[in-house]
Amino acid sequence: MPRSVNSVASRARRKKILKRTRGNFLSRKNVWTVAKNTYEKGLTYAYRDRKAKKRTFRALWIQRINAAARQYGVTYSQLMGKLAKKNISLNRKVLADLAMNNPQAFEAIINSVK
């Protein structure tokens, strides 16, 4: 009995990877082994950077809050300490958004903790 290799499924599996590596440079898009390695490495980077994205956004929010708070003579750490003491629970994302887009509301928060 002849060996069955199921070339239809094998080709489909390869085409799926090659389709996802479209847009890469040189052999990274059309040589199976190189494209497979590129694709797997890309998935690794995507997983890693989904975590890193959260860190970078938090750092950005902290910089924005610090810059806005210093205009009113308060540092970031002093502001966060006073907010915690007064039981004002605004997260950094909201504070940064207020500092950028609604300076009057941010100033009101600063004045309430001074």
C-alpha positions in Angstrom: 0.0 0.0 0.0 1.4 3.4 -1.0 2.3 5.9 1.7 -0.2 8.7 2.2 1.4 12.1 2.9 -1.7 14.4 2.7 0.0 17.0 0.5 -3.2 19.1 0.5 -3.0 19.8 4.2 0.7 20.3 4.1 0.4 22.8 1.3 -2.4 24.6 3.1 -0.3 24.8 6.3 2.6 26.3 4.4 0.5 28.7 2.5 -1.0 30.0 5.7 2.4 30.8 7.1 3.6 32.3 3.8 0.5 34.5 3.6 1.2 35.8 7.1 4.8 36.7 6.2 3.9 38.7 3.2 5.6 42.1 3.2 8.8 40.8 4.7 12.1 41.3 2.9 13.8 38.9 0.5 13.6 35.2 1.5 11.7 36.0 4.7 8.5 36.0 2.7 8.8 33.1 0.2 11.3 30.5 1.5 9.4 28.1 3.8 12.0 27.5 6.5 13.0 31.2 6.7 9.4 32.4 6.6 8.4 29.9 9.4 11.2 31.1 11.6 10.3 34.8 10.9 6.6 34.1 11.7 7.4 32.3 15.0 9.8 35.0 16.1 7.2 37.7 15.2 4.7 35.9 17.5 7.3 35.9 20.3 7.8 39.7 19.8 4.1 40.3 19.8 3.6 38.5 23.1 6.5 40.3 24.7 5.4 43.7 23.5 1.8 43.3 24.6 3.3 43.3 28.1 5.8 46.1 27.4 3.1 48.3 26.0 1.4 48.5 29.4 4.7 49.6 31.0 5.5 52.3 28.4 2.0 53.8 28.7 2.2 53.9 32.5 5.6 55.7 32.2 4.1 58.2 29.7 1.2 58.9 32.1 3.6 59.4 35.0 5.7 61.9 32.9 2.6 63.8 31.9 1.2 64.0 35.5 4.6 65.1 36.8 5.0 67.8 34.1 1.5 69.2 34.8 1.9 69.0 38.6 5.1 70.9 38.6 3.4 73.9 37.0 1.5 74.1 40.3 4.6 73.6 42.5 4.0 70.0 43.4 6.1 67.0 42.3 4.6 63.7 41.1 5.4 61.8 44.2 4.0 64.5 46.5 0.8 64.6 44.5 0.3 60.9 44.5 1.0 60.7 48.3 -1.5 63.5 49.0 -4.1 61.9 46.8 -3.7 58.6 48.7 -4.0 60.4 52.0 -7.2 62.2 50.9 -8.6 58.9 49.6 -9.0 60.3 46.1 -8.8 57.2 43.9 -8.0 58.5 40.4 -5.7 56.2 38.4 -2.7 57.6 36.4 -4.5 57.2 33.1 -7.3 59.5 34.1 -5.0 62.0 35.8 -2.8 62.2 32.7 -5.8 62.7 30.5 -7.1 65.5 32.8 -3.7 67.1 32.8 -3.5 67.1 29.0 -7.1 67.8 28.0 -8.8 69.5 31.0 -6.2 71.7 32.9 -9.0 73.4 35.0 -10.1 70.0 36.4 -6.5 69.0 37.1 -5.9 72.3 38.9 -9.0 71.7 41.0 -7.6 68.3 42.0 -4.3 69.9 42.9 -6.0 72.6 45.0 -8.1 70.0 46.8 -5.0 68.1 48.0 -2.9 71.1 48.9 
